[in-house]
Amino acid sequence: MSTIDQSRLLQMRSSILNQNQALQRAAGRGGIDGGAGAVDGSAGAPDFGAAINHALQQVNAQQAKASEISEAYERGDTHDIVSVMIERQKASLGFETTLQVRNKLLSAYRDIMNMPV
């Protein structure tokens, strides 16, 4: 059985905390600029399409990384099953989150389309 590398675990924790802080900053900035921004959409207001595109690219990159590390384990290039499982879980979580966001967006779209004018 392999031992857990503490520095790698701390690095992973730091990465997760950094991603969490970035998400909190993005959510805070979106709430402030979304209601009080300029009428024409200028003045540095966040672009929803660009934010979604960036998030999808990150999920895709995580999926590719998980596939790559899984293939390396299957080839025998690495024996660290813990990192393989963590990367696969991170990719799975990102994919599930993407599906839930999509479902919420579709639900909101349907609600708006069904509103009486």
C-alpha positions in Angstrom: 0.0 0.0 0.0 1.4 3.4 -0.9 1.8 6.3 1.5 0.1 9.6 1.2 2.5 12.4 0.2 1.7 15.3 2.6 3.1 18.0 0.3 0.9 16.8 -2.6 -2.1 16.7 -0.3 -1.5 20.3 0.9 -0.9 21.4 -2.7 -4.3 19.8 -3.7 -6.0 21.5 -0.7 -4.5 24.9 -1.7 -5.7 24.4 -5.3 -9.2 23.7 -4.1 -9.2 26.7 -1.8 -8.0 28.9 -4.6 -10.7 27.7 -7.0 -13.3 28.3 -4.2 -12.1 31.8 -3.7 -12.1 32.5 -7.4 -15.7 31.2 -7.6 -16.7 33.4 -4.7 -15.1 36.5 -6.2 -16.9 35.8 -9.5 -20.2 35.3 -7.8 -19.8 38.5 -5.8 -18.7 40.6 -8.8 -21.6 39.2 -10.9 -24.2 40.2 -8.3 -22.9 43.7 -8.0 -22.3 44.5 -11.6 -25.3 42.6 -12.9 -27.8 45.0 -11.4 -25.9 48.3 -11.4 -23.8 48.2 -14.5 -24.0 50.5 -17.5 -27.1 50.2 -19.7 -25.0 49.4 -22.9 -23.1 46.6 -21.1 -19.8 48.4 -21.0 -17.8 49.5 -18.0 -16.2 46.1 -17.4 -19.5 44.1 -16.8 -18.9 40.4 -16.8 -19.9 38.6 -20.0 -22.2 35.7 -19.2 -21.3 33.8 -22.4 -17.6 34.2 -21.8 -18.0 33.0 -18.2 -19.9 29.9 -19.3 -17.4 29.2 -22.1 -14.5 29.5 -19.6 -16.3 27.1 -17.1 -16.9 24.6 -19.9 -13.3 24.7 -20.9 -12.2 24.1 -17.3 -14.5 21.1 -17.1 -13.2 19.8 -20.4 -9.6 20.2 -19.2 -10.4 18.4 -16.0 -12.0 15.5 -18.0 -8.9 15.3 -20.2 -6.6 15.3 -17.2 -8.6 12.5 -15.5 -8.5 10.5 -18.7 -4.8 11.0 -19.1 -3.9 10.0 -15.6 -6.3 7.0 -15.8 -4.5 5.8 -19.0 -1.1 6.3 -17.3 -2.3 4.1 -14.4 -3.6 1.4 -16.8 -0.2 1.4 -18.7 1.6 1.0 -15.4 3.4 4.4 -15.6 2.1 5.3 -12.2 1.1 3.3 -9.1 -0.7 6.1 -7.3 -4.3 5.0 -7.4 -5.3 7.7 -4.9 -4.5 10.5 -7.3 -6.2 8.7 -10.1 -9.4 8.4 -8.1 -9.2 12.0 -6.9 -8.8 13.3 -10.5 -11.7 11.1 -11.7 -13.9 12.3 -8.8 -13.0 15.9 -9.6 -13.9 15.4 -13.3 -17.1 13.7 -12.3 -18.1 16.5 -10.0 -17.4 19.1 -12.6 -19.5 17.2 -15.1 -22.4 16.8 -12.7 -22.2 20.5 -11.8 -22.3 21.4 -15.5 -25.4 19.2 -16.0 -27.1 20.8 -13.0 -26.3 24.4 -14.3 -27.6 23.4 -17.7 -30.8 22.0 -16.2 -31.4 25.2 -14.1 -30.8 27.4 -17.2 -33.3 25.4 -19.2 -35.8 25.6 -16.4 -35.4 29.4 -16.2 -35.7 29.7 -20.0 -39.0 27.7 -19.9 -40.3 29.8 -17.0 -39.5 33.0 -18.9 -41.1 31.7 -22.1 -44.3 30.7 -20.3 -44.7 34.1 -18.7 -47.7 36.0 -19.9 -46.8 39.2 -21.7 
